[in-house]
Amino acid sequence: MVVVQKAQIARIFSLFVLLFSAVYSISDSRAAGSDDVPDTSGPSYIDVPWLTAPVLYKGVVRSYVIFEIKLQVASNSDAEEVMVQMPRLRDAFLRALHRSSIVRNDGSGALDFDSISQRLKKSANKVLGEEKINQVLIVKAIRSAA
């Protein structure tokens, strides 16, 4: 009986060692080759914490708009770099939103989403030093009273 249990323990131990070796071998080969393989995962989207901007009428704040935006980058490696720079990006975004009007010039008072998006993209790529941001997506815009 004792001999059978020792044999079973030896088989289980051998199986464990074999399994561990296989897993280690696979993860080691992936890590070693990770720099050689280009990142082809497609675009990544990065959430930016809420941004607030004033809506001005004749120099007076009429309301505020709270934006939820996402940044589209080409790859995961670009996404990591953008995340590291997020404090500087948020600063640039807030400056861009407060620098000039966020509403259309047609008198309707409607938000100018195209202009806002373009300004934020330009600001982001200026901070990053190259064209890392492909697109700025405005996911939500909530207007509140002043």
Sequence and secondary structure as in RCSB ss.txt:
>XXXX:A:sequence
MVVVQKAQIARIFSLFVLLFSAVYSISDSRAAGSDDVPDTSGPSYIDVPWLTAPVLYKGVVRSYVIFEIKLQVAS
NSDAEEVMVQMPRLRDAFLRALHRSSIVRNDGSGALDFDSISQRLKKSANKVLGEEKINQVLIVKAIRSAA
>XXXX:A:secstr
 HHHHHHHHHHHHHHHHHHHHHHHHHHHHHHHHTTTS   S  EEEEEEEEEEEEEETTEEEEEEEEEEEEEESS
HHHHHHHHHTHHHHHHHHHHHHHHS  B TTSS  B HHHHHHHHHHHHHHHHTS  EEEEEEEEEEEEE 
